[in-house]
């Protein structure tokens, strides 16, 4: 395996890791502070959306 294959693998896994981390942090904040309507407009909400979009695109458009 080449280093480029490793880098492509990291690129594919980053949205999933970003979504998981952001969702975890969002859930911790909601449990401590209660739900707020603007929570998804912050950086963590946008990171979660980015991760979910990356997960959906990699699973729906993957040739394998």
C-alpha positions in Angstrom: 0.0 0.0 0.0 1.2 3.4 -0.8 1.1 6.6 1.4 -1.4 8.1 -1.1 -3.8 5.3 -0.3 -3.4 6.0 3.4 -4.1 9.7 2.8 -7.2 9.0 0.8 -8.4 6.7 3.6 -7.9 9.5 6.1 -9.8 11.9 3.9 -12.7 9.5 3.7 -12.8 8.9 7.5 -12.5 12.5 8.6 -16.2 13.5 8.0 -17.3 10.5 10.0 -14.9 11.3 12.9 -16.0 15.0 12.8 -19.7 14.0 12.9 -19.2 11.6 15.8 -17.2 14.1 17.8 -19.5 17.0 17.1 -22.6 15.0 17.9 -21.1 13.8 21.2 -20.2 17.4 22.2 -23.6 18.7 21.2 -25.3 16.0 23.3 -23.2 16.8 26.3 -24.0 20.5 26.0 -27.7 19.9 25.5 -27.8 17.7 28.6 -26.0 20.3 30.7 -27.7 23.5 29.4 -31.0 22.3 27.9 -31.9 22.6 24.2 -31.5 25.9 22.4 -32.9 26.8 19.0 -29.6 28.2 17.7 -27.5 25.2 18.7 -27.2 23.8 15.1 -26.1 27.2 13.8 -22.9 27.2 15.9 -19.5 25.6 14.9 -20.3 22.2 16.4 -23.6 22.0 14.7 -22.1 22.9 11.4 -19.3 20.3 11.9 -22.0 17.7 12.7 -23.8 18.6 9.5 -20.5 18.4 7.5 -19.8 15.0 8.9 -23.3 13.7 8.2 -23.1 15.0 4.6 -19.7 13.4 4.2 -21.0 10.1 5.6 -24.0 10.2 3.3 -22.0 11.0 0.2 -19.4 8.4 0.9 -21.9 5.6 1.6 -24.4 6.5 -1.2 -21.9 7.4 -4.0 -19.2 4.8 -3.2 -18.6 2.3 -6.0 -17.8 -0.5 -3.5 
